Each structure stands twice: as C-alpha cells, then as structure tokens.
C-alpha cells in the first residue's frame, strides 16, 4: 500500500495507512449519521420527513461536516501525541517483525508528547528490551540513514558499557543470557532473506527472539552517553544499528529522537508479495513465530522450552564508574 500509485483506491489506502485514527473516527461518524437519518425516517413517517426534509438535511449536513472536521483534527492530534502506525521497510528486525508489517506505536510510553511539538510531559527513559520507533533527523545526520524513521530494540541505557563479540551481547561486563531454539531460515519480500540460529534472549525481565548468523559484527566496549540509548536490530547479522554506526566504533541515539514504543502488529505482511496477512492482526510483540503457509509447530515448541528454562537473573549489574 505504501508508495504505490493507482488512483483513488491507492489514495484511500495511503490515507488509511498514515492516518488510521482519522479514518476510523470519520467512518464511525458517517455510519452514525446514516443510522440517525433512517431512524428518523422510520419513526416520523414519510409525510413529516418530507415536510421538514430540506432544512433538516441542510442542518444535518452542516452538523456532520463540523463533527467530521473536529474528528479529523482530534485524530491528527492523537497521532502526534498518542499513537500512530509504521510500515516496516527493511528486514533488520526479523524475525520479530517482517517487511511490510503494519505496527502500532504507543507515543505515550515515554511521556505524553505536546501536540505538534517535540516536547514531552513526564519524560522517562525506555527499558532495555523495548522496541522503539526513532526519527533520527539531524541527530544522526553523520550516518546518512536512508529512511526517515526506523525501529530497533533498546539494549543499553545511559552509562551502560556495551560490547558485542560477534555472537553475544554483553552489558556492563555481563553476558546477556540466551537459549538456542534451533536453525532458522526465512524469506522476506524482495531479495531479503535470513539464515542463522534462532535464539531467545533474556534482558530486564523481557524475552524476545533474534537470529544470530555465523560470525557477525564485533564491537569493543562502548559507554552509552548521558541522554542516549544503545539500539540493535533482532536480525543481528544484517542490521545497521548502534554497533555499526560511527565507523564501527559504536554510537548512542538521543532519547529525544524516540517517538514511542512499538506494542503490536496491526496487520502482518505476506512473505511472497507483501500484501496484508489478516491472520496476524493485533498481535503483541513476543517470542512466537507466525508465518502464513509455514508449519512452525516444532520451532515454537523449541521456543517454549527455552521460555520454561528462563534464567533467574536477567538484569545486568550497574555500570562501574
């Protein structure tokens, strides 16, 4: 749907993707107006309706137009400060989300954003393990990122010392526990594919999936600066993130560039053509695989065994000064 020409249908699809709240509210109001009209017709009879039809219809049309304008304005304000959707454009967060997935972003997770500004009320840091939407803008201009927004997972907070030895994330000298859930291979849309070992990683009472290839980027110790976080993709072998930025020396991302936390998959994307997969509606992000046309019973069984063997300690020690 995103970026495809095709006349009125494509335009409606694009509006629905970019402003879903406005579309839902508008449809609700239109349906309410139609129901109210027919309720009046059925109760009042044909004669009374015809007698007052013209002025009543004009008043109703004006009232409906006013309510629609208010609804759209409220929905746009909500999109700026409460929630919005995001269409996944790359495979860097596979297997958690796939290319083309529509995601719901909670923009209140780290404080309520003042509408049409960059200020937040009650601002707070994300937690390790959160999946966040970031709009880097000028904050990462030196990286020349190809997209205006990206989603990544938070693994380091201000002051944390992060290192990565090609197959293991280390926070403050502590190896983040993980559990191997078997081999993994998947094809996304286009030419993107993924092969490696599927693992369940445990961090700050969170359990999530990632794929580890044979080998991978190496990162010497990087200390996350104040007011920043360290981000990685779940597709650890093919993700442009804090490990690879700044010439491979590591880089934090300012908290001010975080728009919100990704909470659900609104609708999945089919792996063959990227069209909507209605079997993956309103799914919470979690350590479970669902792919249309694939039997993942065995793999999800291995994931379940990993979750049952959850380690007692999943929070890294505090960074030493």
PyMOL commands that set and color helices and strands:
alter all, ss='L'
color gray80, all
select helices_A, chain A and resi 7-18+20-51+53-81+137-143+255-257+297-308
alter helices_A, ss='H'
color red, helices_A
select strands_A, chain A and resi 83-87+102-106+112-113+120-121+131-134+150-156+161-165+169-171+174-175+178-187+193-203+206-212+218-223+228-232+253-254+258-269+276-277+283-284
alter strands_A, ss='S'
color yellow, strands_A
deselect
rebuild
show_as cartoon
